[in-house]
């Protein structure tokens, strides 16, 4: 897969939760870090998402916020 987005985190899908209109996909990128994405049910079905499947979380944003303690 080739994308212009440079923030790509490879991981494994650990949970797929389908709601009435959207599906929440959780991708474990580094134990125990998990990124959640909200996508349409149609997209989740089209991609055939299932736990244990390799996936890439692609983050494309115009702003990045950094916080420290």
NORQUIJO-V331734 format. One line per field, one symbol per residue. phi: phi as a letter, one per 30 degrees, with the letter a starting at -180 (. if undefined). burial: + if it has 16 or more other ideal C-beta (glycine too) atoms within 10 Angstrom, else -. A space follows every 10 residues. Layout:
phi = ???
burial = ???
This chain:
phi = .cbddccbcd abdcabbdcd bbcccccdca ecdbccbcbd eedddedida ejddabdccb bdbbccbbd
burial = ---------- +-++-+---- -++-+++++- ------+--- ---+----+- ----+-+--- ---------
